[in-house]
């Protein structure tokens, strides 16, 4: 049979990407508003990794990719980015 030809939808892809990015940024901000100062660094770090894993799962399901692999990949790179950011902060004396 003739396979179905799909047409790229760059506007929809850009809007979906923007919505996901905004959601991914808003969730840790919500944690900041709800967490006592003494627990802030730990709460934001842990919940950000959880949110990254959840968004990785959603993206994998939407794109038909392996869910566990996507969640682990997004979470790993997010954790690495946070660790590098903390290291640079420590290097310049800005870590709390």
C-alpha positions in Angstrom: 0.0 0.0 0.0 0.9 3.6 -0.2 2.2 4.9 3.1 0.7 8.1 4.5 2.7 11.2 3.9 2.9 13.6 6.9 3.4 17.2 6.6 5.6 19.0 9.1 3.8 21.5 11.3 6.5 23.9 12.6 4.1 26.4 14.2 2.4 23.6 16.2 5.8 22.2 17.2 7.0 25.6 18.3 3.9 26.2 20.4 4.1 22.8 22.0 7.8 23.3 22.7 7.1 26.8 24.2 4.3 25.4 26.4 6.5 22.5 27.6 9.3 24.9 28.4 7.0 27.3 30.3 5.5 24.4 32.3 9.0 23.1 33.0 10.0 26.5 34.3 6.8 27.2 36.3 6.9 24.0 38.3 10.2 24.7 40.2 9.0 28.3 40.7 5.9 27.0 42.4 8.1 24.9 44.7 10.1 28.0 45.6 6.9 29.7 46.7 5.8 26.8 48.8 9.1 25.7 50.4 10.7 27.1 53.6 14.1 28.7 53.0 16.0 26.1 54.9 14.9 23.4 52.5 14.8 25.4 49.3 18.0 24.1 47.5 17.1 20.5 48.2 13.4 20.8 47.4 14.0 22.6 44.1 16.8 20.2 43.1 14.8 17.1 43.8 11.4 18.3 42.4 13.1 19.7 39.3 14.6 16.2 38.6 11.1 14.7 39.2 9.5 17.2 36.8 12.2 16.5 34.2 11.5 12.8 34.4 7.8 13.4 34.0 8.2 15.7 31.1 10.6 13.2 29.5 7.8 10.6 29.9 5.2 12.8 28.3 7.5 13.7 25.4 8.3 10.0 24.8 4.7 9.1 24.8 3.8 11.9 22.5 6.6 11.0 20.1 6.3 7.2 20.4 9.8 6.8 21.9 10.8 4.4 24.6 9.5 5.9 27.8 12.0 4.7 30.4 15.0 5.6 28.2 13.7 9.1 27.5 12.9 9.8 31.2 16.4 8.6 32.2 18.1 10.6 29.5 16.3 13.8 30.3 16.8 13.3 34.1 20.5 12.5 33.7 21.3 15.5 31.6 19.3 17.7 33.9 21.1 16.5 36.9 24.5 17.0 35.1 23.5 20.6 34.2 22.5 21.3 37.8 25.8 19.8 39.1 27.8 21.9 36.7 25.9 25.0 37.5 26.5 24.3 41.3 30.2 23.7 40.5 30.6 27.0 38.7 28.7 28.8 41.5 31.1 27.2 44.0 34.0 28.3 41.9 32.9 31.9 42.0 31.7 31.8 45.6 28.0 32.2 44.9 26.7 28.8 46.3 24.5 29.2 49.4 
